[in-house]
Amino acid sequence: MDENRLKKVVQSALDISYDKSLLISEFRALQTHMYDNNKCDWVPDSYSLFLVLKRIKDCDDNRNVSSFIESVIGFECVVDFD
């Protein structure tokens, strides 16, 4: 997975939905795994995103940012604010 490309997609979605009031200061995409009983081994499953966001300006929108990103990207997302 291209982490830089994914970061740009997430930042673009935040810019559109939150009127450029949030900026990604840290971004990590970590691969998750699940146990495959047939292979008796852990196999790649999906990704989890970890973001630290910085507020550029006041945002009156109280939507849950992590739920929004999860709905756009489809990966589990953990968001913290600077």
C-alpha positions in Angstrom: 0.0 0.0 0.0 1.2 3.5 -0.9 1.0 5.3 2.5 1.6 8.7 0.9 -1.2 8.3 -1.6 -3.6 7.2 1.1 -2.6 10.2 3.2 -3.4 12.5 0.3 -6.8 10.9 -0.2 -7.7 11.2 3.5 -6.5 14.8 3.6 -8.6 15.6 0.5 -11.7 14.1 2.1 -11.0 16.1 5.3 -10.6 19.3 3.3 -13.9 18.8 1.5 -15.9 17.8 4.5 -14.4 20.0 7.2 -13.7 23.1 5.1 -9.9 22.8 5.4 -10.0 23.2 9.2 -8.1 19.9 9.9 -4.5 19.1 8.8 -2.9 15.7 9.2 0.3 16.1 11.2 1.1 12.3 11.6 -0.2 9.4 9.5 0.5 5.6 9.8 -1.2 2.8 7.9 -0.5 -0.6 9.6 -1.5 -3.9 8.0 -3.8 -6.1 10.1 -3.9 -9.9 10.0 -6.4 -12.7 10.7 -5.8 -16.3 11.6 -6.5 -18.7 8.7 -7.6 -22.1 10.2 -7.0 -23.8 6.8 -3.3 -22.6 6.6 -2.8 -22.6 10.4 -1.1 -19.2 10.0 -1.7 -15.5 10.2 -2.6 -13.9 6.8 -2.9 -10.3 5.8 -6.4 -9.0 6.2 -6.8 -5.2 6.0 -5.2 -2.0 7.3 -5.7 0.2 10.3 -5.0 4.0 10.1 -3.6 6.1 12.9 -3.8 9.8 12.5 -2.9 12.9 14.5 -4.8 15.9 13.3 -4.1 19.6 13.9 -7.0 22.1 14.0 -6.2 25.0 11.6 -9.3 26.9 12.4 -12.4 26.5 14.6 -14.8 23.9 13.2 -18.4 23.9 14.3 -19.0 20.5 12.8 -19.2 17.9 15.6 -19.2 14.8 13.5 -16.9 12.0 14.7 -13.9 12.3 12.4 -12.7 8.7 12.8 -16.2 7.4 11.8 -16.2 9.7 8.8 -12.8 8.5 7.6 -13.8 4.9 8.1 -16.9 5.4 6.0 -14.8 7.0 3.2 -11.8 4.7 3.1 -13.2 1.5 4.6 -10.3 0.9 7.0 -10.4 1.0 10.8 -9.2 4.5 11.9 -7.9 6.0 15.2 -7.7 9.8 15.4 -6.1 12.0 18.0 -5.8 15.8 18.0 -2.7 17.9 18.6 
